[in-house]
């Protein structure tokens, strides 16, 4: 009696390891809530002494109308001398509420008699309660992360694209900062408005306050910045560009350049219409990469996500 065709053997099990330390999955920054009552003792921590704390963000509305003790502690802390690497920023409630959503573990499940809801009034109330007694602390996970790669957005005209890219950059937890260079004025362009911080905050879904963003008006300002320190002078340059000499971003040839970009580098993305200017592409420090596509029509926000993913994946190397 025939038993029918033989079934193929099962595939071998995928390799598995519990040793997560075998991969470099570390992020550049740690973002967390800190009780305002802990601010006076922050100076004594190694984190503060080593200059690892880069940002402290607080709610203007909550601290103005919240617990008076917390308000006094915060006011006293702001008047102290702090390292130049630390910025202390107050934000309105609408911004604070949005930034909280990007702080891991800051919004626990609803408790007590409050029923789950997404109403604006409920979110405002919860944000005010947290903001009355907490600040958001952004700090480097390790001193080995400084300096890091800097993302450069040159000439982008659409606020939605800039916001989406910065949101991706923040969530990738890779970049030291972002540089936004204004587009060259074009009388025929539909959008000649200068991109402002409030626009970037909004279109990044309030990810932008968690990273340093430097706004520049033209290419000459960036060139001065790129040559302002030895660290910047020695940065690798990586740019997306559509030409025959550009390296296929998905090819093995791209790997060492992407890995270098994960460390001390400038990573460039050009405008929606014409891309990057020749001054960048022809610079001897610049390595150009292209994203293989059917017609080379890729939204700059999508291109940024692919590029950042490829750079991040180069960090996921098994230690030898």
LINURTA-V747176 format. One line per field, one symbol per residue. psi: psi as a letter, one per 30 degrees, with the letter a starting at -180 (. if undefined). A space follows every 50 residues. Layout:
psi = ???
This chain:
psi = kkglkkklkklkkkkkkfifffkigklelkklkkkeffefgeffleeeef gfkfkkkljeeefegakeeeeeeeeeefflklkffkkkkklleeeeeeee fgjkgfillklbfkkklgkeeeeeeeeeeeffgllkkklkflfffklakk kjjjgkfkeeeeeeeeeeeeffhekelkkjkklkkjffkfjgkkkleeee eefghgfefflkkkklfleeeeeeefgfleeeegkkkkkkkilffkkjfg lfffeeeeeeffcjlkjkkaleefbkleeeefkffkkkkkjkleggikke eeeeeeeeeeeefffhkkk.
